[in-house]
Amino acid sequence: MFPKKCPSCGNNLKVEKLICNNCNTEIRGEYSLPLLMKLSESEQKFIIQFLLYSGSLKKMAKKLKVSYPTVRNRLDDLQNTINQFIREEEGDNE
């Protein structure tokens, strides 16, 4: 999993440099992580499952062997997390 927090202080990490392994071209700057990369591994897996099951929470619940309300609650939690990231990003731009 891609690190998102500083192991020393816990602050959010940003990308500073991208390198081409073929020609060694470097691109430098300060880039925020894309929103989906900010999510935990389990949240990312949930999104992938959601897409693979065409957004059917009923199918997901059956496959995961949990109740429909459990899957619905996980989706609601994920939506709240994403909305929080969006609010934080909007606050950074002001």
N, CA, C and O atoms as a CHARMM CRD file, in Angstrom:
* protein
*
  376
    1    1 MET  N      0.83900  -1.18000   0.00000 PROA 1      0.00000
    2    1 MET  CA     0.00000   0.00000   0.00000 PROA 1      0.00000
    3    1 MET  C      0.88100   1.24000   0.00000 PROA 1      0.00000
    4    1 MET  O      1.90400   1.28900   0.68300 PROA 1      0.00000
    5    2 PHE  N      0.48800   2.20100  -0.74500 PROA 2      0.00000
    6    2 PHE  CA     1.20400   3.46400  -0.86000 PROA 2      0.00000
    7    2 PHE  C      1.10700   4.23300   0.45500 PROA 2      0.00000
    8    2 PHE  O      0.00700   4.39300   0.98500 PROA 2      0.00000
    9    3 PRO  N      2.23200   4.71700   0.99700 PROA 3      0.00000
   10    3 PRO  CA     2.15600   5.45700   2.26900 PROA 3      0.00000
   11    3 PRO  C      1.46400   6.80700   2.07700 PROA 3      0.00000
   12    3 PRO  O      1.67100   7.49100   1.07400 PROA 3      0.00000
   13    4 LYS  N      0.64000   7.17400   3.05800 PROA 4      0.00000
   14    4 LYS  CA    -0.09700   8.43800   2.98800 PROA 4      0.00000
   15    4 LYS  C      0.26200   9.38400   4.12300 PROA 4      0.00000
   16    4 LYS  O      0.06600  10.59500   4.01800 PROA 4      0.00000
   17    5 LYS  N      0.78300   8.83000   5.19900 PROA 5      0.00000
   18    5 LYS  CA     1.11700   9.61700   6.39300 PROA 5      0.00000
   19    5 LYS  C      2.60300   9.50300   6.69100 PROA 5      0.00000
   20    5 LYS  O      3.20900   8.45600   6.46200 PROA 5      0.00000
   21    6 CYS  N      3.18900  10.57500   7.19900 PROA 6      0.00000
   22    6 CYS  CA     4.59200  10.58300   7.60200 PROA 6      0.00000
   23    6 CYS  C      4.77800   9.63800   8.79200 PROA 6      0.00000
   24    6 CYS  O      4.04200   9.73000   9.77400 PROA 6      0.00000
   25    7 PRO  N      5.75400   8.73400   8.70900 PROA 7      0.00000
   26    7 PRO  CA     5.96200   7.81800   9.82400 PROA 7      0.00000
   27    7 PRO  C      6.51200   8.51400  11.07800 PROA 7      0.00000
   28    7 PRO  O      6.43000   7.96600  12.17700 PROA 7      0.00000
   29    8 SER  N      7.06600   9.70900  10.91300 PROA 8      0.00000
   30    8 SER  CA     7.62400  10.42800  12.06200 PROA 8      0.00000
   31    8 SER  C      6.58800  11.26300  12.80200 PROA 8      0.00000
   32    8 SER  O      6.47700  11.19800  14.02600 PROA 8      0.00000
   33    9 CYS  N      5.82300  12.05700  12.03200 PROA 9      0.00000
   34    9 CYS  CA     4.90400  12.99200  12.69000 PROA 9      0.00000
   35    9 CYS  C      3.43200  12.72300  12.41300 PROA 9      0.00000
   36    9 CYS  O      2.57000  13.29400  13.08100 PROA 9      0.00000
   37   10 GLY  N      3.12000  11.85500  11.43000 PROA 10     0.00000
   38   10 GLY  CA     1.73000  11.54400  11.12000 PROA 10     0.00000
   39   10 GLY  C      1.05700  12.51900  10.17100 PROA 10     0.00000
   40   10 GLY  O     -0.12700  12.36900   9.87000 PROA 10     0.00000
   41   11 ASN  N      1.79500  13.52000   9.69200 PROA 11     0.00000
   42   11 ASN  CA     1.22200  14.49700   8.76400 PROA 11     0.00000
   43   11 ASN  C      1.01600  13.84400   7.38600 PROA 11     0.00000
   44   11 ASN  O      1.64300  12.83100   7.07600 PROA 11     0.00000
   45   12 ASN  N      0.13200  14.43100   6.56400 PROA 12     0.00000
   46   12 ASN  CA    -0.12000  13.91400   5.22300 PROA 12     0.00000
   47   12 ASN  C      1.12300  14.07500   4.35500 PROA 12     0.00000
   48   12 ASN  O      1.80700  15.09800   4.41100 PROA 12     0.00000
   49   13 LEU  N      1.40700  13.04400   3.54500 PROA 13     0.00000
   50   13 LEU  CA     2.51700  13.10600   2.60700 PROA 13     0.00000
   51   13 LEU  C      2.03200  13.65900   1.27300 PROA 13     0.00000
   52   13 LEU  O      0.85900  13.52600   0.92300 PROA 13     0.00000
   53   14 LYS  N      2.96200  14.28900   0.52100 PROA 14     0.00000
   54   14 LYS  CA     2.69100  14.75300  -0.83100 PROA 14     0.00000
   55   14 LYS  C      3.75400  14.17100  -1.74800 PROA 14     0.00000
   56   14 LYS  O      4.84700  13.82500  -1.30000 PROA 14     0.00000
   57   15 VAL  N      3.44000  14.06300  -3.01300 PROA 15     0.00000
   58   15 VAL  CA     4.38500  13.57200  -4.00500 PROA 15     0.00000
   59   15 VAL  C      5.23100  14.75600  -4.46100 PROA 15     0.00000
   60   15 VAL  O      4.70500  15.82900  -4.75500 PROA 15     0.00000
   61   16 GLU  N      6.55400  14.55100  -4.51700 PROA 16     0.00000
   62   16 GLU  CA     7.45500  15.62000  -4.93700 PROA 16     0.00000
   63   16 GLU  C      8.09900  15.34400  -6.28900 PROA 16     0.00000
   64   16 GLU  O      8.38800  16.27100  -7.04500 PROA 16     0.00000
   65   17 LYS  N      8.32500  14.05800  -6.59200 PROA 17     0.00000
   66   17 LYS  CA     9.08100  13.74800  -7.78800 PROA 17     0.00000
   67   17 LYS  C      8.54500  12.48300  -8.45200 PROA 17     0.00000
   68   17 LYS  O      8.20000  11.50500  -7.78800 PROA 17     0.00000
   69   18 LEU  N      8.48500  12.53100  -9.78300 PROA 18     0.00000
   70   18 LEU  CA     8.14700  11.36600 -10.59700 PROA 18     0.00000
   71   18 LEU  C      9.34300  11.08800 -11.50000 PROA 18     0.00000
   72   18 LEU  O      9.94000  12.01900 -12.04000 PROA 18     0.00000
   73   19 ILE  N      9.69800   9.81200 -11.66900 PROA 19     0.00000
   74   19 ILE  CA    10.86900   9.44500 -12.45300 PROA 19     0.00000
   75   19 ILE  C     10.48400   8.38300 -13.48200 PROA 19     0.00000
   76   19 ILE  O      9.78100   7.42300 -13.16800 PROA 19     0.00000
   77   20 CYS  N     10.95900   8.57200 -14.71800 PROA 20     0.00000
   78   20 CYS  CA    10.78800   7.56400 -15.76300 PROA 20     0.00000
   79   20 CYS  C     11.91800   6.54200 -15.61800 PROA 20     0.00000
   80   20 CYS  O     13.09100   6.90500 -15.70500 PROA 20     0.00000
   81   21 ASN  N     11.58100   5.28500 -15.39900 PROA 21     0.00000
   82   21 ASN  CA    12.59900   4.24100 -15.26300 PROA 21     0.00000
   83   21 ASN  C     13.32900   3.94900 -16.56400 PROA 21     0.00000
   84   21 ASN  O     14.41500   3.36900 -16.54900 PROA 21     0.00000
   85   22 ASN  N     12.74600   4.34300 -17.68600 PROA 22     0.00000
   86   22 ASN  CA    13.36100   4.07000 -18.97800 PROA 22     0.00000
   87   22 ASN  C     14.43900   5.09400 -19.32400 PROA 22     0.00000
   88   22 ASN  O     15.56300   4.70600 -19.64200 PROA 22     0.00000
   89   23 CYS  N     14.12900   6.38300 -19.27000 PROA 23     0.00000
   90   23 CYS  CA    15.07500   7.41500 -19.70700 PROA 23     0.00000
   91   23 CYS  C     15.56800   8.31200 -18.57000 PROA 23     0.00000
   92   23 CYS  O     16.34600   9.23600 -18.80400 PROA 23     0.00000
   93   24 ASN  N     15.11800   8.04500 -17.33800 PROA 24     0.00000
   94   24 ASN  CA    15.51300   8.79700 -16.14400 PROA 24     0.00000
   95   24 ASN  C     15.03900  10.25500 -16.12400 PROA 24     0.00000
   96   24 ASN  O     15.56600  11.07000 -15.36600 PROA 24     0.00000
   97   25 THR  N     14.05600  10.57700 -16.94800 PROA 25     0.00000
   98   25 THR  CA    13.46500  11.91200 -16.88500 PROA 25     0.00000
   99   25 THR  C     12.80900  12.08000 -15.52200 PROA 25     0.00000
  100   25 THR  O     12.13100  11.17700 -15.03300 PROA 25     0.00000
  101   26 GLU  N     13.01900  13.25800 -14.90600 PROA 26     0.00000
  102   26 GLU  CA    12.41800  13.55400 -13.60400 PROA 26     0.00000
  103   26 GLU  C     11.46600  14.72900 -13.73500 PROA 26     0.00000
  104   26 GLU  O     11.76200  15.71000 -14.41700 PROA 26     0.00000
  105   27 ILE  N     10.34400  14.62400 -13.08900 PROA 27     0.00000
  106   27 ILE  CA     9.37700  15.72700 -13.00700 PROA 27     0.00000
  107   27 ILE  C      9.26600  16.07300 -11.54000 PROA 27     0.00000
  108   27 ILE  O      8.91700  15.22700 -10.71700 PROA 27     0.00000
  109   28 ARG  N      9.56600  17.32900 -11.21300 PROA 28     0.00000
  110   28 ARG  CA     9.55100  17.75700  -9.81600 PROA 28     0.00000
  111   28 ARG  C      8.44600  18.79500  -9.60200 PROA 28     0.00000
  112   28 ARG  O      8.12900  19.58600 -10.48900 PROA 28     0.00000
  113   29 GLY  N      7.88700  18.76600  -8.42400 PROA 29     0.00000
  114   29 GLY  CA     6.85000  19.70500  -8.03500 PROA 29     0.00000
  115   29 GLY  C      6.25300  19.22600  -6.73600 PROA 29     0.00000
  116   29 GLY  O      6.77300  18.29900  -6.11400 PROA 29     0.00000
  117   30 GLU  N      5.18100  19.83800  -6.32400 PROA 30     0.00000
  118   30 GLU  CA     4.47100  19.38700  -5.12600 PROA 30     0.00000
  119   30 GLU  C      3.06400  19.02500  -5.53800 PROA 30     0.00000
  120   30 GLU  O      2.27100  19.88600  -5.92000 PROA 30     0.00000
  121   31 TYR  N      2.76200  17.73800  -5.45700 PROA 31     0.00000
  122   31 TYR  CA     1.48000  17.22900  -5.91700 PROA 31     0.00000
  123   31 TYR  C      0.75500  16.53500  -4.77300 PROA 31     0.00000
  124   31 TYR  O      1.35000  15.77600  -4.00800 PROA 31     0.00000
  125   32 SER  N     -0.51700  16.80700  -4.67500 PROA 32     0.00000
  126   32 SER  CA    -1.34500  16.08700  -3.70100 PROA 32     0.00000
  127   32 SER  C     -1.67500  14.71700  -4.26400 PROA 32     0.00000
  128   32 SER  O     -1.70700  14.52200  -5.47900 PROA 32     0.00000
  129   33 LEU  N     -1.91800  13.77700  -3.37300 PROA 33     0.00000
  130   33 LEU  CA    -2.34600  12.45800  -3.81300 PROA 33     0.00000
  131   33 LEU  C     -3.75900  12.54800  -4.37800 PROA 33     0.00000
  132   33 LEU  O     -4.57800  13.31300  -3.86900 PROA 33     0.00000
  133   34 PRO  N     -4.05600  11.77400  -5.42500 PROA 34     0.00000
  134   34 PRO  CA    -5.43200  11.71400  -5.91200 PROA 34     0.00000
  135   34 PRO  C     -6.35600  11.20500  -4.80100 PROA 34     0.00000
  136   34 PRO  O     -5.93200  10.43400  -3.94000 PROA 34     0.00000
  137   35 LEU  N     -7.59000  11.63100  -4.82300 PROA 35     0.00000
  138   35 LEU  CA    -8.53700  11.29800  -3.76700 PROA 35     0.00000
  139   35 LEU  C     -8.60900   9.80700  -3.48900 PROA 35     0.00000
  140   35 LEU  O     -8.60300   9.40400  -2.32600 PROA 35     0.00000
  141   36 LEU  N     -8.67700   8.97800  -4.52100 PROA 36     0.00000
  142   36 LEU  CA    -8.81400   7.53000  -4.29900 PROA 36     0.00000
  143   36 LEU  C     -7.58500   6.93700  -3.62700 PROA 36     0.00000
  144   36 LEU  O     -7.70000   5.93800  -2.91700 PROA 36     0.00000
  145   37 MET  N     -6.41300   7.52400  -3.83300 PROA 37     0.00000
  146   37 MET  CA    -5.20500   7.02100  -3.17400 PROA 37     0.00000
  147   37 MET  C     -5.17100   7.40100  -1.69700 PROA 37     0.00000
  148   37 MET  O     -4.40500   6.82500  -0.92400 PROA 37     0.00000
  149   38 LYS  N     -5.98700   8.35400  -1.30900 PROA 38     0.00000
  150   38 LYS  CA    -6.04500   8.76400   0.09400 PROA 38     0.00000
  151   38 LYS  C     -6.87200   7.78900   0.92800 PROA 38     0.00000
  152   38 LYS  O     -6.79200   7.78500   2.15700 PROA 38     0.00000
  153   39 LEU  N     -7.65700   6.97400   0.25400 PROA 39     0.00000
  154   39 LEU  CA    -8.50500   6.01100   0.95700 PROA 39     0.00000
  155   39 LEU  C     -7.67500   4.83700   1.46000 PROA 39     0.00000
  156   39 LEU  O     -6.61000   4.54000   0.91900 PROA 39     0.00000
  157   40 SER  N     -8.16900   4.17500   2.49400 PROA 40     0.00000
  158   40 SER  CA    -7.49400   2.99500   3.01500 PROA 40     0.00000
  159   40 SER  C     -7.59000   1.86100   1.99400 PROA 40     0.00000
  160   40 SER  O     -8.38300   1.91600   1.05400 PROA 40     0.00000
  161   41 GLU  N     -6.77200   0.84100   2.19800 PROA 41     0.00000
  162   41 GLU  CA    -6.79200  -0.31000   1.29700 PROA 41     0.00000
  163   41 GLU  C     -8.16500  -0.97500   1.28700 PROA 41     0.00000
  164   41 GLU  O     -8.65300  -1.36800   0.22700 PROA 41     0.00000
  165   42 SER  N     -8.79600  -1.10600   2.45800 PROA 42     0.00000
  166   42 SER  CA   -10.11900  -1.74200   2.51000 PROA 42     0.00000
  167   42 SER  C    -11.17400  -0.88400   1.81300 PROA 42     0.00000
  168   42 SER  O    -12.09800  -1.42000   1.20100 PROA 42     0.00000
  169   43 GLU  N    -11.04800   0.43000   1.89900 PROA 43     0.00000
  170   43 GLU  CA   -11.99600   1.32200   1.20200 PROA 43     0.00000
  171   43 GLU  C    -11.81200   1.20700  -0.30900 PROA 43     0.00000
  172   43 GLU  O    -12.79000   1.18700  -1.05700 PROA 43     0.00000
  173   44 GLN  N    -10.56700   1.13100  -0.75600 PROA 44     0.00000
  174   44 GLN  CA   -10.30700   0.96500  -2.18300 PROA 44     0.00000
  175   44 GLN  C    -10.85800  -0.36600  -2.68900 PROA 44     0.00000
  176   44 GLN  O    -11.44400  -0.42800  -3.77000 PROA 44     0.00000
  177   45 LYS  N    -10.67100  -1.42700  -1.90900 PROA 45     0.00000
  178   45 LYS  CA   -11.20400  -2.73500  -2.28900 PROA 45     0.00000
  179   45 LYS  C    -12.73000  -2.70500  -2.36300 PROA 45     0.00000
  180   45 LYS  O    -13.32300  -3.32000  -3.24900 PROA 45     0.00000
  181   46 PHE  N    -13.36300  -1.98900  -1.42900 PROA 46     0.00000
  182   46 PHE  CA   -14.81500  -1.87900  -1.44000 PROA 46     0.00000
  183   46 PHE  C    -15.28200  -1.20600  -2.73500 PROA 46     0.00000
  184   46 PHE  O    -16.25500  -1.64500  -3.34800 PROA 46     0.00000
  185   47 ILE  N    -14.59600  -0.15500  -3.14200 PROA 47     0.00000
  186   47 ILE  CA   -14.96000   0.54800  -4.38700 PROA 47     0.00000
  187   47 ILE  C    -14.83000  -0.38400  -5.58200 PROA 47     0.00000
  188   47 ILE  O    -15.69500  -0.39500  -6.45800 PROA 47     0.00000
  189   48 ILE  N    -13.76300  -1.16200  -5.62400 PROA 48     0.00000
  190   48 ILE  CA   -13.56700  -2.10600  -6.72700 PROA 48     0.00000
  191   48 ILE  C    -14.69000  -3.14100  -6.74700 PROA 48     0.00000
  192   48 ILE  O    -15.24500  -3.44200  -7.80400 PROA 48     0.00000
  193   49 GLN  N    -15.02200  -3.68800  -5.56900 PROA 49     0.00000
  194   49 GLN  CA   -16.12700  -4.65400  -5.49900 PROA 49     0.00000
  195   49 GLN  C    -17.43200  -4.00200  -5.95100 PROA 49     0.00000
  196   49 GLN  O    -18.20600  -4.60800  -6.69100 PROA 49     0.00000
  197   50 PHE  N    -17.67300  -2.78600  -5.51500 PROA 50     0.00000
  198   50 PHE  CA   -18.88000  -2.05400  -5.88600 PROA 50     0.00000
  199   50 PHE  C    -18.98300  -1.94400  -7.41000 PROA 50     0.00000
  200   50 PHE  O    -20.05100  -2.16000  -7.98400 PROA 50     0.00000
  201   51 LEU  N    -17.87500  -1.61000  -8.05100 PROA 51     0.00000
  202   51 LEU  CA   -17.87500  -1.50000  -9.51100 PROA 51     0.00000
  203   51 LEU  C    -18.06400  -2.85500 -10.18000 PROA 51     0.00000
  204   51 LEU  O    -18.81400  -2.97400 -11.15000 PROA 51     0.00000
  205   52 LEU  N    -17.38500  -3.87600  -9.66200 PROA 52     0.00000
  206   52 LEU  CA   -17.49500  -5.20700 -10.26300 PROA 52     0.00000
  207   52 LEU  C    -18.89800  -5.78700 -10.14800 PROA 52     0.00000
  208   52 LEU  O    -19.31400  -6.58700 -10.98600 PROA 52     0.00000
  209   53 TYR  N    -19.62700  -5.38400  -9.11000 PROA 53     0.00000
  210   53 TYR  CA   -21.00700  -5.83900  -8.93100 PROA 53     0.00000
  211   53 TYR  C    -22.00600  -4.81100  -9.45200 PROA 53     0.00000
  212   53 TYR  O    -23.17100  -4.80000  -9.05600 PROA 53     0.00000
  213   54 SER  N    -21.53000  -3.95200 -10.34400 PROA 54     0.00000
  214   54 SER  CA   -22.37900  -2.95100 -11.01900 PROA 54     0.00000
  215   54 SER  C    -23.17500  -2.10200 -10.03100 PROA 54     0.00000
  216   54 SER  O    -24.29600  -1.68600 -10.32500 PROA 54     0.00000
  217   55 GLY  N    -22.60000  -1.85000  -8.87700 PROA 55     0.00000
  218   55 GLY  CA   -23.26300  -1.00700  -7.89000 PROA 55     0.00000
  219   55 GLY  C    -24.38600  -1.70600  -7.13600 PROA 55     0.00000
  220   55 GLY  O    -25.17100  -1.05200  -6.44900 PROA 55     0.00000
  221   56 SER  N    -24.47000  -3.01500  -7.25600 PROA 56     0.00000
  222   56 SER  CA   -25.53400  -3.75000  -6.56900 PROA 56     0.00000
  223   56 SER  C    -25.09200  -4.10800  -5.15200 PROA 56     0.00000
  224   56 SER  O    -24.27900  -5.01000  -4.94900 PROA 56     0.00000
  225   57 LEU  N    -25.63700  -3.39100  -4.18500 PROA 57     0.00000
  226   57 LEU  CA   -25.31100  -3.66600  -2.79000 PROA 57     0.00000
  227   57 LEU  C    -25.84900  -5.03400  -2.37500 PROA 57     0.00000
  228   57 LEU  O    -25.26700  -5.70500  -1.52200 PROA 57     0.00000
  229   58 LYS  N    -26.95100  -5.43700  -2.97800 PROA 58     0.00000
  230   58 LYS  CA   -27.53800  -6.74100  -2.67500 PROA 58     0.00000
  231   58 LYS  C    -26.58600  -7.87000  -3.09100 PROA 58     0.00000
  232   58 LYS  O    -26.37900  -8.81900  -2.33500 PROA 58     0.00000
  233   59 LYS  N    -26.00600  -7.76200  -4.29800 PROA 59     0.00000
  234   59 LYS  CA   -25.04500  -8.76700  -4.75900 PROA 59     0.00000
  235   59 LYS  C    -23.78600  -8.74600  -3.89400 PROA 59     0.00000
  236   59 LYS  O    -23.23200  -9.79700  -3.57100 PROA 59     0.00000
  237   60 MET  N    -23.34400  -7.56200  -3.52600 PROA 60     0.00000
  238   60 MET  CA   -22.15000  -7.44900  -2.68000 PROA 60     0.00000
  239   60 MET  C    -22.38400  -8.11100  -1.33000 PROA 60     0.00000
  240   60 MET  O    -21.52600  -8.84100  -0.83300 PROA 60     0.00000
  241   61 ALA  N    -23.52900  -7.86000  -0.74700 PROA 61     0.00000
  242   61 ALA  CA   -23.84900  -8.43300   0.56100 PROA 61     0.00000
  243   61 ALA  C    -23.82500  -9.96000   0.48000 PROA 61     0.00000
  244   61 ALA  O    -23.29600 -10.63200   1.36600 PROA 61     0.00000
  245   62 LYS  N    -24.39900 -10.49100  -0.58400 PROA 62     0.00000
  246   62 LYS  CA   -24.42900 -11.95000  -0.75700 PROA 62     0.00000
  247   62 LYS  C    -23.01200 -12.50400  -0.90400 PROA 62     0.00000
  248   62 LYS  O    -22.66400 -13.49900  -0.26800 PROA 62     0.00000
  249   63 LYS  N    -22.20200 -11.86800  -1.73200 PROA 63     0.00000
  250   63 LYS  CA   -20.83300 -12.32700  -1.96900 PROA 63     0.00000
  251   63 LYS  C    -19.98200 -12.20700  -0.70700 PROA 63     0.00000
  252   63 LYS  O    -19.18900 -13.10100  -0.40800 PROA 63     0.00000
  253   64 LEU  N    -20.13900 -11.11900   0.03100 PROA 64     0.00000
  254   64 LEU  CA   -19.35000 -10.89400   1.24200 PROA 64     0.00000
  255   64 LEU  C    -19.91000 -11.63600   2.45500 PROA 64     0.00000
  256   64 LEU  O    -19.29600 -11.67200   3.52100 PROA 64     0.00000
  257   65 LYS  N    -21.09300 -12.22700   2.26400 PROA 65     0.00000
  258   65 LYS  CA   -21.76800 -12.97900   3.34000 PROA 65     0.00000
  259   65 LYS  C    -22.04000 -12.10000   4.55800 PROA 65     0.00000
  260   65 LYS  O    -21.79900 -12.48200   5.70300 PROA 65     0.00000
  261   66 VAL  N    -22.55500 -10.90200   4.25900 PROA 66     0.00000
  262   66 VAL  CA   -22.98700  -9.97200   5.30400 PROA 66     0.00000
  263   66 VAL  C    -24.37100  -9.46600   4.92400 PROA 66     0.00000
  264   66 VAL  O    -24.84700  -9.71600   3.81700 PROA 66     0.00000
  265   67 SER  N    -25.01100  -8.76100   5.83800 PROA 67     0.00000
  266   67 SER  CA   -26.35500  -8.25000   5.54800 PROA 67     0.00000
  267   67 SER  C    -26.28600  -7.02200   4.63200 PROA 67     0.00000
  268   67 SER  O    -25.27700  -6.32100   4.56600 PROA 67     0.00000
  269   68 TYR  N    -27.38800  -6.79600   3.93700 PROA 68     0.00000
  270   68 TYR  CA   -27.49800  -5.60900   3.09800 PROA 68     0.00000
  271   68 TYR  C    -27.24100  -4.33200   3.90500 PROA 68     0.00000
  272   68 TYR  O    -26.48900  -3.47400   3.44300 PROA 68     0.00000
  273   69 PRO  N    -27.84400  -4.17100   5.10500 PROA 69     0.00000
  274   69 PRO  CA   -27.57300  -2.94600   5.87800 PROA 69     0.00000
  275   69 PRO  C    -26.08700  -2.75400   6.22300 PROA 69     0.00000
  276   69 PRO  O    -25.61300  -1.62200   6.31800 PROA 69     0.00000
  277   70 THR  N    -25.36000  -3.85400   6.40800 PROA 70     0.00000
  278   70 THR  CA   -23.92300  -3.74500   6.68500 PROA 70     0.00000
  279   70 THR  C    -23.19400  -3.13900   5.49000 PROA 70     0.00000
  280   70 THR  O    -22.35900  -2.24800   5.64900 PROA 70     0.00000
  281   71 VAL  N    -23.51200  -3.62500   4.29900 PROA 71     0.00000
  282   71 VAL  CA   -22.88300  -3.08900   3.08200 PROA 71     0.00000
  283   71 VAL  C    -23.31100  -1.64400   2.87600 PROA 71     0.00000
  284   71 VAL  O    -22.49400  -0.80200   2.50400 PROA 71     0.00000
  285   72 ARG  N    -24.58000  -1.35100   3.11300 PROA 72     0.00000
  286   72 ARG  CA   -25.08700   0.01600   2.97000 PROA 72     0.00000
  287   72 ARG  C    -24.35900   0.97200   3.92400 PROA 72     0.00000
  288   72 ARG  O    -24.01600   2.09400   3.55300 PROA 72     0.00000
  289   73 ASN  N    -24.13100   0.50900   5.15800 PROA 73     0.00000
  290   73 ASN  CA   -23.41500   1.33500   6.13600 PROA 73     0.00000
  291   73 ASN  C    -21.97100   1.57000   5.71500 PROA 73     0.00000
  292   73 ASN  O    -21.43900   2.66500   5.89700 PROA 73     0.00000
  293   74 ARG  N    -21.33700   0.54900   5.15400 PROA 74     0.00000
  294   74 ARG  CA   -19.95800   0.72600   4.66500 PROA 74     0.00000
  295   74 ARG  C    -19.91900   1.74500   3.54300 PROA 74     0.00000
  296   74 ARG  O    -19.00400   2.56600   3.48100 PROA 74     0.00000
  297   75 LEU  N    -20.90800   1.70000   2.65000 PROA 75     0.00000
  298   75 LEU  CA   -20.97500   2.68300   1.56500 PROA 75     0.00000
  299   75 LEU  C    -21.19900   4.08200   2.13400 PROA 75     0.00000
  300   75 LEU  O    -20.55700   5.03600   1.69400 PROA 75     0.00000
  301   76 ASP  N    -22.09300   4.21400   3.09800 PROA 76     0.00000
  302   76 ASP  CA   -22.34100   5.51800   3.72800 PROA 76     0.00000
  303   76 ASP  C    -21.07000   6.05100   4.39200 PROA 76     0.00000
  304   76 ASP  O    -20.75500   7.23600   4.27300 PROA 76     0.00000
  305   77 ASP  N    -20.34100   5.17700   5.08900 PROA 77     0.00000
  306   77 ASP  CA   -19.08100   5.58900   5.72700 PROA 77     0.00000
  307   77 ASP  C    -18.06800   6.05300   4.68400 PROA 77     0.00000
  308   77 ASP  O    -17.37000   7.04700   4.88500 PROA 77     0.00000
  309   78 LEU  N    -17.99300   5.33300   3.58100 PROA 78     0.00000
  310   78 LEU  CA   -17.07500   5.69000   2.50400 PROA 78     0.00000
  311   78 LEU  C    -17.45300   7.03500   1.89100 PROA 78     0.00000
  312   78 LEU  O    -16.58000   7.85400   1.60200 PROA 78     0.00000
  313   79 GLN  N    -18.73400   7.26300   1.69500 PROA 79     0.00000
  314   79 GLN  CA   -19.19100   8.55100   1.17400 PROA 79     0.00000
  315   79 GLN  C    -18.81700   9.68000   2.12900 PROA 79     0.00000
  316   79 GLN  O    -18.39300  10.74700   1.68600 PROA 79     0.00000
  317   80 ASN  N    -18.96500   9.46000   3.41800 PROA 80     0.00000
  318   80 ASN  CA   -18.59000  10.47300   4.40400 PROA 80     0.00000
  319   80 ASN  C    -17.09500  10.75900   4.36800 PROA 80     0.00000
  320   80 ASN  O    -16.67300  11.91300   4.45400 PROA 80     0.00000
  321   81 THR  N    -16.29800   9.70400   4.24100 PROA 81     0.00000
  322   81 THR  CA   -14.84700   9.87900   4.15900 PROA 81     0.00000
  323   81 THR  C    -14.46500  10.68300   2.92900 PROA 81     0.00000
  324   81 THR  O    -13.65400  11.60500   3.01700 PROA 81     0.00000
  325   82 ILE  N    -15.04200  10.34400   1.78600 PROA 82     0.00000
  326   82 ILE  CA   -14.75200  11.06300   0.54500 PROA 82     0.00000
  327   82 ILE  C    -15.18400  12.52000   0.65000 PROA 82     0.00000
  328   82 ILE  O    -14.45600  13.41400   0.22000 PROA 82     0.00000
  329   83 ASN  N    -16.36100  12.76700   1.21800 PROA 83     0.00000
  330   83 ASN  CA   -16.82400  14.14400   1.39500 PROA 83     0.00000
  331   83 ASN  C    -15.88500  14.93200   2.29800 PROA 83     0.00000
  332   83 ASN  O    -15.66100  16.12100   2.06700 PROA 83     0.00000
  333   84 GLN  N    -15.33000  14.28600   3.32600 PROA 84     0.00000
  334   84 GLN  CA   -14.38300  14.95200   4.21600 PROA 84     0.00000
  335   84 GLN  C    -13.11000  15.33100   3.46100 PROA 84     0.00000
  336   84 GLN  O    -12.60200  16.44000   3.62900 PROA 84     0.00000
  337   85 PHE  N    -12.59100  14.42500   2.63400 PROA 85     0.00000
  338   85 PHE  CA   -11.41200  14.73400   1.82200 PROA 85     0.00000
  339   85 PHE  C    -11.69300  15.91500   0.89200 PROA 85     0.00000
  340   85 PHE  O    -10.84600  16.79300   0.72600 PROA 85     0.00000
  341   86 ILE  N    -12.87500  15.93500   0.29100 PROA 86     0.00000
  342   86 ILE  CA   -13.23400  17.02300  -0.61900 PROA 86     0.00000
  343   86 ILE  C    -13.28800  18.35200   0.13400 PROA 86     0.00000
  344   86 ILE  O    -12.78600  19.36400  -0.35400 PROA 86     0.00000
  345   87 ARG  N    -13.89500  18.35000   1.32200 PROA 87     0.00000
  346   87 ARG  CA   -13.95200  19.57900   2.13400 PROA 87     0.00000
  347   87 ARG  C    -12.55000  20.05600   2.50100 PROA 87     0.00000
  348   87 ARG  O    -12.27200  21.25500   2.46700 PROA 87     0.00000
  349   88 GLU  N    -11.66700  19.12400   2.85100 PROA 88     0.00000
  350   88 GLU  CA   -10.28600  19.48100   3.20000 PROA 88     0.00000
  351   88 GLU  C     -9.56300  20.08100   2.00600 PROA 88     0.00000
  352   88 GLU  O     -8.84200  21.06900   2.14900 PROA 88     0.00000
  353   89 GLU  N     -9.75200  19.48500   0.81400 PROA 89     0.00000
  354   89 GLU  CA    -9.11800  20.01000  -0.38700 PROA 89     0.00000
  355   89 GLU  C     -9.62300  21.38700  -0.73200 PROA 89     0.00000
  356   89 GLU  O     -8.84900  22.25800  -1.12800 PROA 89     0.00000
  357   90 GLU  N    -10.93400  21.59500  -0.58300 PROA 90     0.00000
  358   90 GLU  CA   -11.50500  22.91400  -0.84700 PROA 90     0.00000
  359   90 GLU  C    -10.97600  23.94200   0.12300 PROA 90     0.00000
  360   90 GLU  O    -10.77600  25.10000  -0.24400 PROA 90     0.00000
  361   91 GLY  N    -10.74500  23.53100   1.36500 PROA 91     0.00000
  362   91 GLY  CA   -10.18400  24.43900   2.37000 PROA 91     0.00000
  363   91 GLY  C     -8.75000  24.81800   2.05000 PROA 91     0.00000
  364   91 GLY  O     -8.32400  25.93100   2.35800 PROA 91     0.00000
  365   92 ASP  N     -7.97300  23.88300   1.41700 PROA 92     0.00000
  366   92 ASP  CA    -6.59800  24.15700   1.04000 PROA 92     0.00000
  367   92 ASP  C     -6.51300  25.16700  -0.08700 PROA 92     0.00000
  368   92 ASP  O     -5.51600  25.88000  -0.20600 PROA 92     0.00000
  369   93 ASN  N     -7.55700  25.24100  -0.92700 PROA 93     0.00000
  370   93 ASN  CA    -7.53000  26.10800  -2.08800 PROA 93     0.00000
  371   93 ASN  C     -7.96100  27.52900  -1.78700 PROA 93     0.00000
  372   93 ASN  O     -7.89000  28.39400  -2.66000 PROA 93     0.00000
  373   94 GLU  N     -8.40700  27.78400  -0.56900 PROA 94     0.00000
  374   94 GLU  CA    -8.90000  29.13100  -0.24200 PROA 94     0.00000
  375   94 GLU  C     -7.79900  29.99400   0.28200 PROA 94     0.00000
  376   94 GLU  O     -8.02900  31.15800   0.60900 PROA 94     0.00000
